[in-house]
Amino acid sequence: EPGGATRFDAAGRIRAAAHETARPVLFSVLIIIAVYLPVFFLEGLEARMFRPMAISVCSALLGALFLTLTALPAAAALVLRRGVKPHREGWFRWIQHRYTHALGWAWAHRGAAVAAGLLVAALAAPMLLSIGTEFIARLDEGSILIETRKLPGISLPESVALSTRVEQIILRTPEVSGVVTRLGRPDVATEAMGIYQGDVYVLLKPREQWRFREKEQLINELARTLAEVPGIAFNFTQPMAMRLDETISGIKADVALKIFGEDPAVLTSLAERALRMLAAVPGSADEQMEIISGVGELRIEVDRGALARYGLNVSDAADLMDAAIGGKQISEMIEGNRRFDILVRLPERYRRDDEAVRNLLLFAPGGERVPLGTVARVGMSRGPEVISRENGQRRIVVQANVRGRDLGGFVKEARARIEAGLPLPAGYSLDWGGQFENQERATRRLLIILPVSILLIFGLLFLTFQSTGLALLILANVPFALTGGLAALLLRGLNLNISAGIGFIALFGVSVLSGIVVVSHINALRAEGAALSLAVIRGASERLRPVLMAALVAGLGFLPMAVVTTAGAEVQRPLATVVIGGLVVSTPMTMLLLPVLYPWFAPKQAGAAD
């Protein structure tokens, strides 16, 4: 034809292509949607983070499916009605030629090819056992929050003086640009904090001015310099991370050991032993236990018999102490719309002197003036700072952060040490919380939902090909994708977390899709009467382009998430790394092993020749 165009029946070709691909395209989209179903059943923080992504992907797939089955064939008929100009594809022809030779060798040496595939799939087991685990990668918020805990009962001036010293030490670090400290409860009581507790917000300079490559190294340096301040326990975290941990688990640390019982003395003894054992686990940092006692208090124990001799009762002594120590309201001051109670009470020097309290007078009904010390035992003692309960049980918490190793491995080792070295008295129990609590909850949820999702995918594959063997053959791609994803995480030094788990979900969908594309075309060639070996070699070779395109599009789409270093990249990096690494391994294994295994799984066709 003039201009080099090739005449062909565009409408017929497009109609035939649409009919051939409609069924596999429909079921491919349904399978990818089924792959994302576990994300919809997640709970807590992981659900809020990843469910919007699953909704977006599934909605986009349904919209793309509708356009592919309706508008795309019509648009192709308009664009291609004048024919197609021939063009050279030297680079792809070279790739396709090399691939055909490799597939021919694998077809001729099926035993060796299958053995190599089994070896690659088997590598997933040791990698899965050796890789570190965590709930979610910690975001770099660009600042540091240091929680300080002093001894209970410290006075406000002493607490302020110690906090000022802490600020001065922190400001000596070159990477620090500013420090702000908050002591005690804020005006709006969002949380209960005594004056012995404080939050130190550390503002940092740009990373270009740092001496360290990693933020963890800077935290270790701050911890070393602050160790010179006695009587203060430090916990290093970040502002948003601290609030998030406290909101979700009630614990402001990565790992928390909760010990339940009734006797405060026994709880304190168990917590002290657990603290020493937890501090001995490699990777432990910022270890501390909840202080439940040690606050100075004025204790008054009335003698009911002595009160009765003077005609007094317990309420008389209580009213006297309420007025003298707590204060008695005598009036009210009004300032605009605000009202303030006016109280009268003893000066502080008398309230802090137990001898002065003993000399306070009670007025008996008979007119006697009875010193309080005559009818009650008055003295200074140490009392509880806080009484913490969970599910109706008194508890004490031992907590620690994890630095330099994975969270899952740390908790596994810590659990083994605690179970072996901390026997519990009757009526006492313990539980693990913190970030690890979230990780366990999400893992249990996925272990229930993922098998159901795989069974649903198997059912859709069976409906697509009407063959149990072919459905199993396509699902055999999953171990190769798992091996590639785990290898990529290990090579980049990343841990297996919820983000990586979502990446595996997306990866399994792409790998199953590639198998559907290849197997569908091989079945179509066999239906046209092609011999088995010819259908396998030709079908796989002709579907090399769409499989490579799908893998490249997915890999390039996730590439920015894998390499970006901006704020928030820590959460998405494991997801993208898993997808890219899995595609690098699963795509060649799919294109080489799936055709080789096809004859063993495919149903026999009447009249088919090899």
Secondary structure, 3 states (H helix, E strand, C coil): CHHHCECCCHHHHHHHHHHHHHHHHHHHHHHHHHHCHHHHCCCHHHHHHHHHHHHHHHHHHHHHHHHHHCHHHHHHHHHCCCCECCCCCHHHHHHHHHHHHHHHHHHHCHHHHHHHHHHHHHCHHHHHHHCCECCCCCCCCCEEEEEEECCCCCCHHHHHHHHHHHHHHHHCCCCEEEEEEEECCCCCCCCCCCCCEEEEEEEECCHHHCCCCCHHHHHHHHHHHHCCCCCCEEEEECHHHHHHHHHHHCCCCCEEEEEECCCHHHHHHHHHHHHHHHHCCCCEEEEEECCCEEEEEEEEEECHHHHHHCCCCHHHHHHHHHHHHHCEEEEEEEECCEEEEEEECCCHHHHCCHHHHHCCEEECCCCCEEEHHHHEEEEEEEEECCCCEECCEEEEEEEEEECCCCHHHHHHHHHHHHHHHCCCCCCCEEEEEEHHHHHHHHHHHHHHHHHHHHHHHHHHHHHHHCCHHHHHHHHCHHHHHHHHHHHHHHHCCCCECHHHHHHHHHHHHHHHHHHHHHHHHHHHHHHCCCCHHHHHHHHHHHCHHHHHHHHHHHHHHHHHHHHCCCCCHHHHHHHHHHHHHHHHHHHHHHHHHHHHHHHHHCCCCCCCCC
